[in-house]
């Protein structure tokens, strides 16, 4: 059987990484032979949707069971949709964890055990934040229009919700607000500074903000290139697509705004074009009503 363990390193003697979506790598182990393959996690630096993308990666690798410390609701739902068992609360040396699994001492989880965005520190204030990605610059209180569609398929419709998301106001490149494939980048000026890249917290400069955004875009590009390779090689036969619960959908259109493939049309409820949907999960991460999930195509 092929299982995957969230790992801090690339060998059986490394420790389990307690995060799922933003673990350092996945160690995919054949339980019969103990042959192990280390798969670098391309979703570590994603602003949002890392759990969903990592779950998709597990489905594409034909993994049957995932062993990890913690799993959030979006990741758990995606793994469940792909018929992948999840075992949580796992810790220690990976070699020992594999033996525990083989002996039957680990049990499947019946649901997530942490809130969304746990891996970034947002889901549990007692946990240290994940500093693998730089913090975004603070927002100005003014309004600015979102940029529109960008590398991560962010849907910019401007004005944002509340104080806005990303750098400045509104949604922007990468889905905005730490959702979608990267952090938002509002293109209008924040009222406090008149600069589309306000100074970073702690006295940082515009250069720091640009470097941070460049790192986010680089992570997005790596994820896109990996997906291109998977599609070209015929991987991903267990493809997942978005599905709408019409009882929960309020037709707010946020899902359509962030969809990089224009696969969502909104009438009385959101409608998914399964031929266009790539299962990226940005709409699932964005939906304020939890009306979207990923299901098998």
N, C-alpha and C positions, 0 to 999 in steps of 0.2 A: 504494500500500500504506500502511496505517495502522500506524505504529510509535510506541512510547512511550519517552521518555528520562527517567530520574530527574534532576530539575533543582533547582538552588539558587535559580532565579529563574523568571520567566514568559516570557522571550524566547529566541530562537535564539542570542543573543549572551551568554547566561548560561552558567555552568559546570555540568558534570555533577555531580550529588550522588552520592557513592560508595555511599550506602545505598539499598536498594530499599524495604523495608517502611516505613522512617521518613524517606524523603526529604522535602524541603520541598514539592515538587509534582511532578506528572508533566506533561511537555510532549508532547502527542500530535500527531504530525506526519504530514501526507500527503506521502509522498515524491515524488509526481508534481507537486504544486503548491507544496510547501513551506508550505502553510497550517498554522499551529500553534495548538493550543488548550491553554491552561494549566489543569490540573485540580488544585486544592488537595488535598493528601493528608490525608484525615480521620483517618488512623491513626497520625499522628506520636506522639501521647501515649499510645497504648495500652500497657498493662503487658505484654501478650503477644499473640501471634497477629497482629502488625502485618503480617508478610510474607504470611500467608495472606489477610488481608482486602485487602491491596493487590493481590494476584494476582487475587482475585475482582473487584476494581474494573477491572482490565485486561480481564478476560474480558467484563464487562458493557459495556465501551467498544468491544468488537470489535477490540481490538488484535491484530496478528499477530506482532509482534516487540517484545521489551523490551530496551533497551540500558541497562546500569547498571554500576557499579563492582563491586559485590559482591552475591551472592545466597545466602541460607541454604537449608538442606534443605527446610523446610516450604514456603517460597515457591517454590522450584524445582519441587517435586513438584506444587504446585497449578497453576503455570503450564504445566507439562508435561501435566497432566490436561486443561487447557483448550486444548491444542494450540497454545500460544504459544511461539515460539522465544525463547531467552534468550541474550544476548550479554553477557559479563562482562569486567571489566578495562578498561572504557571510562572515559576521562577527557578533560578539556579543554573547549573551547568547543563548545556543542551544535551550532551550525551546521557546524563542522568534522566532528563525529562523524556527522552525517547524511550528509555527502559521503563519508566513509569507508565508511559502510554502503552507499551507492548504488554505490560503486566496487568493492564486494565484498572489501574488505580486512579486514572483521570476520568472525569465525567463530562459529557457534553453540556454546554451552557443552554439555558432556556430563554436567554435574552441578554441584552447588553448589560454591562456592569458599571459603565461610566457615562457621563453626559457627552453631548457633541463637543468637538474641539478640545477634548481632554488632553490630547498630545501637545497642544500649544500652551497649556496651562490655564486656558479659559474655562474648561469644564470643571475644574476642581481647584479652588483658590489655595488649597494647602499644598498642592504639587508645584514644584519649580517649573517655570516655563521652559519650553523647548527653544533654545537659543541657536538652533541650526539655521534659522533664518532671521535676518535683521528686522528690528521693529520698524514700523512705518512712521514717517513724520507725523506730528500732531495735525489735527484738522483746524482750519480756521472756522469761525462761526458764520461766515458769509455763505453765499450760494454760488455754485459754479456748475456748468453743465458737464455731464459725463462724456467721455470720448466716443463711445460707440463700440463696435466690434473690434477685437484686437487679437493678439496671439493666442490667448487662452479662450477666445470665444466670448469675451465679456460683452454683455449687452448694455450699452450706455443709453439711458433714456433721460439722464439728467435729474437734477434737483434732489435725488436721493430720498432716504427715509430719515426723518428726524434731523439729526445734525449732519447727515450725509455719511458716505463711506469712502474709504480710500484717501488719496491725497487731495485735499480740497473737498468739494461737495459732489454728490451724485455717483453714479456707477461709471466704471471706466474699464480700461484695459485689463483683461483677466477676470472680469466678473464683479470686481469691486468688493469692498468690505471683507476681504479675506475669504471670499467664496469663489467658486469656480476654479480656474487654473492659476490663480495668482492674486496678488494684492491689487486693489483698485488703484487707478491713477486718474483722478479727475483732472480734466484739462483746463478748467477755468480757474481763476485765482481765488485763493482763500482770502476772505475779507480782512483778516488780521495782518497780512503781509503783502498782498498783491503779487505773490510769487506762486506759480503752479507747483513748485517744489519747496514748500516752507522748510525752514531750518529744522533739523532733526532734534529730538529730545536730547537734553544734556549738552546743548551748545554745539551740536554738529552743524555741518555746512551743507550747502546745496549739493556739493560733490558727494557727500555721504549718502544723501537721498538718491542721487542718480546711480551710485554704485549698488545700493540696496535694490533698486528697481531692476538694474541689469542682472543681478543674481537671480531675482524672481523670474525674469524672462528667460534666462539661460536654463533654469529648471523646467520651465514650460516647454521650451524647445526640445530638451532631452526627452520629455514624456511624449511629445508629438512624434519625434523621430523613432522612438521605440514602438509606438503604435503603428507607424507606417511600416516598419519592419515586420511586425506581427501580421498585419493585413496582407502584405506581399507574400509572406511565407505560408499563408493559409491558416495561421493560428487563430484561436478564439472561436472554436466551433461551439462553445457553450456560451454564445453571445447573449448578453442581457440588454434589454431596452427599457425605456421609461414607460410607466403605466400610470393612469390618473384614476383617483377615487372621486367620482363625480359628486358624492355626498359631501366631501370636504372641500372641493375646489370652489373658490370664490371668483374665479376669472380675473384675478388681479393682474395677470400677464407678466409677472416677474420671471416666470419660467421661460416664456417666449423671448424676453429681453436678453437672457443670459445664454440661450441655446446657440452654440457655435455653428450648428448645421441648419439653422432655420427649420427645424423639424417639428416645431410646435406652433399651432394656430389656436387662437382663443376666440371662442364664440360665447355660448352660455357657460361652457367649461373649456378647459384646455384639451386640445386634441393632438395626439402624437402620431406623426408619420413614421411608422416603424421601419420603412425603407431608408429613411434618412438618419434615424437615431443611431448613434454610435455607442450609447450606454455610458457616456462620459460622467453622468451623475451630477452635472452642474445644476440642473433644474431641481433635483432631489435636495441638494444642499441649500438651495435658495428658497424653496417653497415655505412660506410662513405658516401654512395650514397643515403641513405634513401630508399633503394630498397626492404626492408623487412618490413612487417607489420604482425600483428596478426589478424586472421579471425576465424570465427566459423568453427569448424571441420565439 
